[in-house]
Amino acid sequence: MLAYLDSAEAIAETHKDKALLWKVYWSKAKTLGKLKRFEESYPYWVAYQTLKDSLVNSERSANVEELETKYRTAEQEKEIADKKASLTEAKLKVENRTKWIIGLSSGFLIVLLLGFSLFQRNKSKAQAEKDAAIILERERGLKAMIGATEDERKRIAKDLHDGILQTLTGLSLRLQKQFSSLTVDENQKEQFASSQSMLDESISEVRTISHQMMPRVLAEMGLIPALDDMLNKSLGNTEIKYEFEHHKVEAERFAENIEVSLYRISQELINNIIKHSEAKSVSIQLLKTKSHLVLVIEDNGKGFTFNSAENQNGIGLMNISSRAKAMNGEVNYQPSPQQGTVATIRIPLP
């Protein structure tokens, strides 16, 4: 497979076919990742992202250059027409004007232009400072909101675990003890067994909700065990096959907000895949570079329209974007070269 991809890469480079080269980079990154050759895989991921950006920027640059050319041509034609009109009018009406009047007029025009330019510059600077202050305030508000949400999750999870769950567990043990001391017939035993089963299901459900609100394994053991546990409990109960690969993050702890946010983002993406993608397999990769944590989640489902207003305004995708922005990170969705969706989340490390 790699030999075939090497040949494809050489052909793409020879013919300068960027579209083909983009697919080759993606395929090599994916193949090397599956072979656990992560050091070789990561440069192809970077080249894949860079080439994608280059293709988009090239198209934009060409459009901008064409618009600029049309604008300059129109301006030049207008300027020529204005100059011809001015010259004709000047020859007919003001042939006897002296040089000092022309100089005075020119000086006045220069002062006016300089003043207008300075005004516009100060106005743009003030607007830029205002926009920066608004963005900073929004980021602070976003971080505060996410922090408050996680604190509330912790509180509810603790209340469920230490309150309702303990009470239900104590009630279950108490009923078992009391029932064991009674003399009952088979019908009563069946009724008790049914009630006991319902109570045990309630205890299990409360425990699951408490775990989802704030999984203890995330706080006690870290991101990798927590993700592994979440994937096993969510995808393990479905027919979707999954692979979870990680590199340079084993047994390492990160800042709490980074671990919690990446866990929540992964949880949201996996839930979306289960509910909407109709995928048969999912690949999850977590990589650490010198400056970023990179999470890549790919499925082979039906994909979705990225620029759709409905998708962009969906609560799930908005939550993912908000959490990434709160950590100065970025989220990128791309259709898989074959089928499905590739979601890439890059979070800068402090």
LUMVEX-661514 format. One record per residue (C-alpha): residue number from 0; residue in three letters; x, y, z. Coordinates in steps of 0.25 Angstrom, whole numbers. Example, Ala and Ser with C-alpha at 12.3 -4.5 7.8 and 13.67 -1.06 7.14 Angstrom:
2
i,aa,X,Y,Z
0,ala,49,-18,31
1,ser,55,-4,29
This chain:
350
i,aa,X,Y,Z
0,met,0,0,0
1,leu,11,10,4
2,ala,19,7,-9
3,tyr,6,10,-17
4,leu,4,23,-9
5,asp,19,27,-12
6,ser,17,25,-27
7,ala,4,33,-26
8,glu,11,44,-19
9,ala,23,44,-29
10,ile,13,45,-41
11,ala,5,56,-34
12,glu,18,64,-31
13,thr,22,62,-46
14,his,9,67,-51
15,lys,8,77,-40
16,asp,-6,72,-37
17,lys,-9,78,-24
18,ala,-23,71,-23
19,leu,-17,57,-24
20,leu,-5,61,-15
21,trp,-15,65,-4
22,lys,-22,51,-5
23,val,-9,44,-5
24,tyr,-4,52,8
25,trp,-17,48,15
26,ser,-16,33,11
27,lys,-1,32,15
28,ala,-4,39,29
29,lys,-16,30,31
30,thr,-8,17,27
31,leu,4,21,35
32,gly,-5,24,47
33,lys,-11,10,46
34,leu,3,4,45
35,lys,6,12,58
36,arg,17,19,51
37,phe,12,32,57
38,glu,25,40,55
39,glu,24,38,40
40,ser,9,40,40
41,tyr,9,53,47
42,pro,17,61,36
43,tyr,7,56,25
44,trp,-5,61,34
45,val,2,75,34
46,ala,5,74,19
47,tyr,-10,70,17
48,gln,-15,82,25
49,thr,-5,92,19
50,leu,-8,87,4
51,lys,-23,89,7
52,asp,-21,103,12
53,ser,-12,106,0
54,leu,-23,101,-10
55,val,-33,110,-3
56,asn,-24,122,-2
57,ser,-19,120,-17
58,glu,-34,121,-21
59,arg,-36,133,-13
60,ser,-24,140,-17
61,ala,-28,138,-32
62,asn,-42,144,-29
63,val,-36,156,-22
64,glu,-26,159,-33
65,glu,-37,158,-43
66,leu,-45,168,-35
67,glu,-33,177,-33
68,thr,-30,178,-47
69,lys,-44,181,-51
70,tyr,-45,192,-40
71,arg,-32,198,-45
72,thr,-36,198,-59
73,ala,-49,205,-56
74,glu,-42,215,-47
75,gln,-32,218,-58
76,glu,-42,220,-68
77,lys,-50,229,-59
78,glu,-38,237,-55
79,ile,-34,238,-70
80,ala,-48,243,-73
81,asp,-48,253,-61
82,lys,-34,258,-65
83,lys,-38,260,-79
84,ala,-51,268,-75
85,ser,-42,276,-65
86,leu,-32,280,-76
87,thr,-43,284,-86
88,glu,-50,292,-75
89,ala,-37,298,-71
90,lys,-33,302,-85
91,leu,-46,309,-88
92,lys,-48,316,-74
93,val,-35,318,-67
94,glu,-24,319,-77
95,asn,-19,332,-70
96,arg,-18,325,-56
97,thr,-4,327,-50
98,lys,5,316,-44
99,trp,4,321,-30
100,ile,-11,319,-30
101,ile,-9,305,-35
102,gly,2,303,-24
103,leu,-8,308,-14
104,ser,-19,299,-18
105,ser,-10,287,-18
106,gly,-5,290,-4
107,phe,-19,291,1
108,leu,-22,278,-5
109,ile,-10,271,1
110,val,-14,277,15
111,leu,-28,272,13
112,leu,-24,258,9
113,leu,-14,257,20
114,gly,-24,261,30
115,phe,-34,251,24
116,ser,-24,240,24
117,leu,-20,243,39
118,phe,-35,243,43
119,gln,-38,230,36
120,arg,-25,224,42
121,asn,-30,228,56
122,lys,-44,223,54
123,ser,-39,210,49
124,lys,-30,209,61
125,ala,-41,212,71
126,gln,-50,202,64
127,ala,-39,191,65
128,glu,-37,194,80
129,lys,-52,193,82
130,asp,-53,180,74
131,ala,-42,174,82
132,ala,-48,178,95
133,ile,-61,172,91
134,ile,-54,159,86
135,leu,-47,158,100
136,glu,-59,160,108
137,arg,-66,149,100
138,glu,-55,140,102
139,arg,-55,143,117
140,gly,-70,141,117
141,leu,-69,128,110
142,lys,-58,122,119
143,ala,-66,126,131
144,met,-79,120,126
145,ile,-72,107,122
146,gly,-65,107,136
147,ala,-78,109,143
148,thr,-85,98,135
149,glu,-74,88,139
150,asp,-75,93,154
151,glu,-90,90,153
152,arg,-88,77,147
153,lys,-78,73,158
154,arg,-88,78,169
155,ile,-99,70,162
156,ala,-91,57,161
157,lys,-86,58,175
158,asp,-101,60,180
159,leu,-105,48,172
160,his,-94,39,177
161,asp,-94,44,191
162,gly,-109,46,193
163,ile,-119,39,184
164,leu,-110,27,180
165,gln,-105,24,195
166,thr,-120,25,199
167,leu,-125,16,188
168,thr,-114,6,191
169,gly,-117,6,206
170,leu,-131,4,203
171,ser,-128,-8,195
172,leu,-120,-14,206
173,arg,-130,-11,216
174,leu,-142,-17,208
175,gln,-133,-30,205
176,lys,-130,-31,220
177,gln,-145,-29,224
178,phe,-150,-38,214
179,ser,-141,-49,217
180,ser,-146,-50,231
181,leu,-161,-52,226
182,thr,-168,-64,223
183,val,-175,-62,209
184,asp,-180,-70,198
185,glu,-175,-72,184
186,asn,-184,-61,178
187,gln,-179,-51,189
188,lys,-165,-55,186
189,glu,-167,-52,171
190,gln,-173,-39,174
191,phe,-161,-35,183
192,ala,-151,-40,172
193,ser,-158,-31,162
194,ser,-158,-19,171
195,gln,-143,-22,175
196,ser,-140,-22,160
197,met,-146,-9,158
198,leu,-139,-3,169
199,asp,-126,-8,164
200,glu,-128,-3,151
201,ser,-131,11,157
202,ile,-118,10,165
203,ser,-110,6,152
204,glu,-117,18,144
205,val,-114,28,155
206,arg,-99,23,155
207,thr,-98,24,140
208,ile,-104,38,140
209,ser,-94,42,151
210,his,-82,36,144
211,gln,-86,44,131
212,met,-88,57,138
213,met,-73,56,143
214,pro,-66,43,141
215,arg,-57,39,153
216,val,-47,32,144
217,leu,-44,46,137
218,ala,-41,53,150
219,glu,-33,41,156
220,met,-26,35,145
221,gly,-26,45,133
222,leu,-30,47,119
223,ile,-26,34,112
224,pro,-33,24,122
225,ala,-45,33,122
226,leu,-46,33,107
227,asp,-44,18,107
228,asp,-55,16,117
229,met,-65,26,110
230,leu,-62,19,96
231,asn,-64,5,102
232,lys,-77,9,109
233,ser,-83,17,97
234,leu,-78,9,85
235,gly,-76,-4,92
236,asn,-91,-6,93
237,thr,-93,-3,78
238,glu,-89,-10,65
239,ile,-79,1,61
240,lys,-65,-4,62
241,tyr,-54,6,67
242,glu,-39,8,68
243,phe,-33,17,79
244,glu,-19,21,76
245,his,-10,31,84
246,his,4,36,83
247,lys,13,43,93
248,val,1,45,103
249,glu,2,32,111
250,ala,2,34,126
251,glu,3,49,125
252,arg,-7,59,131
253,phe,-11,72,125
254,ala,-18,84,131
255,glu,-32,81,136
256,asn,-39,90,126
257,ile,-32,83,115
258,glu,-35,69,119
259,val,-49,72,122
260,ser,-52,80,109
261,leu,-45,69,100
262,tyr,-53,59,108
263,arg,-66,66,105
264,ile,-63,69,91
265,ser,-60,54,88
266,gln,-73,50,96
267,glu,-81,60,87
268,leu,-74,55,74
269,ile,-76,40,77
270,asn,-91,43,81
271,asn,-93,50,68
272,ile,-87,38,60
273,ile,-96,28,68
274,lys,-108,36,66
275,his,-107,42,52
276,ser,-95,36,43
277,glu,-99,22,40
278,ala,-85,18,41
279,lys,-79,4,43
280,ser,-65,8,48
281,val,-59,20,55
282,ser,-44,23,57
283,ile,-40,32,69
284,gln,-25,38,69
285,leu,-19,47,80
286,leu,-6,52,77
287,lys,4,62,85
288,thr,13,71,77
289,lys,23,81,82
290,ser,12,92,83
291,his,-2,85,82
292,leu,-11,74,86
293,val,-17,68,73
294,leu,-30,60,73
295,val,-35,53,60
296,ile,-48,46,60
297,glu,-52,40,46
298,asp,-64,31,43
299,asn,-68,24,30
300,gly,-83,29,31
301,lys,-91,37,21
302,gly,-85,51,25
303,phe,-92,64,26
304,thr,-92,78,19
305,phe,-82,86,27
306,asn,-87,100,22
307,ser,-102,97,25
308,ala,-108,107,34
309,glu,-115,96,42
310,asn,-102,89,45
311,gln,-94,101,48
312,asn,-105,106,58
313,gly,-107,92,64
314,ile,-105,91,79
315,gly,-95,80,78
316,leu,-86,86,68
317,met,-87,100,75
318,asn,-83,93,88
319,ile,-71,87,82
320,ser,-67,100,75
321,ser,-69,108,88
322,arg,-60,99,97
323,ala,-49,99,86
324,lys,-50,114,86
325,ala,-49,115,101
326,met,-35,109,100
327,asn,-31,117,88
328,gly,-32,104,80
329,glu,-38,101,66
330,val,-48,91,60
331,asn,-48,87,46
332,tyr,-58,77,39
333,gln,-54,71,25
334,pro,-61,60,17
335,ser,-53,48,17
336,pro,-46,45,3
337,gln,-54,32,3
338,gln,-66,34,11
339,gly,-71,40,24
340,thr,-65,51,32
341,val,-52,55,38
342,ala,-52,64,50
343,thr,-39,70,55
344,ile,-37,78,68
345,arg,-24,85,71
346,ile,-22,91,85
347,pro,-10,99,88
348,leu,-2,94,100
349,pro,2,105,111
